[in-house]
Amino acid sequence: MATNVTDSGPAAVINGGRREEVLRLARGMFMRQERLDVGDIAARLGVSRITVYRHMGNREQLVSEVLWSLSRATLERARRDSEQAGEVEFLPIYRRYNSYLGSSPPFLHFLREESAFALKLLTRPDGMVRVRLMGALQELLDEDIELRGHRFHLDTATLAYVIVCIGESYLYPLIAMHDEPDLDRATEVVRLLLRP
């Protein structure tokens, strides 16, 4: 959508399509365990709520983008730490990812304070976070095949889908209920699933 940029202030940033400015603010709020409110974000940027909605979508879309940015960064950290430890295969990366995510104070706070909303965003079949996570896990599984010669009984798209479902079952509901996520069980189930 074409827009006219007439100044260099916050409104121009959004009108110019620079969604990353809004996302950076929203991520910062999320990391400080603040509730993401479109009106609050608009006020901090000096623009109207309608402007934020027009360029970011509704609150569900905005929070989904923030959740995915956290998930992606966590997965990248898990991969980097696993590789530094000499563990380049899928399973140790997956284990670290769940461990890091399941111990993230902002993530825990969100799941516990807005449980129904959080579970909806994280687990709906066509949800942004779920779809993107499946794609990222499928890429890691494909690497195990291409670079390390692993063979699986199922195609990697199906495996990624099932692995995401396993993670959802052993992490999110337990966290939302203020219980400890069962990382060992999730890892063991995935290990059996990936067994040659």
Order of alpha helices (4+ residues) and beta strands (2+ residues): alpha-alpha-alpha-alpha-alpha-alpha-alpha-alpha-alpha-alpha-alpha-alpha
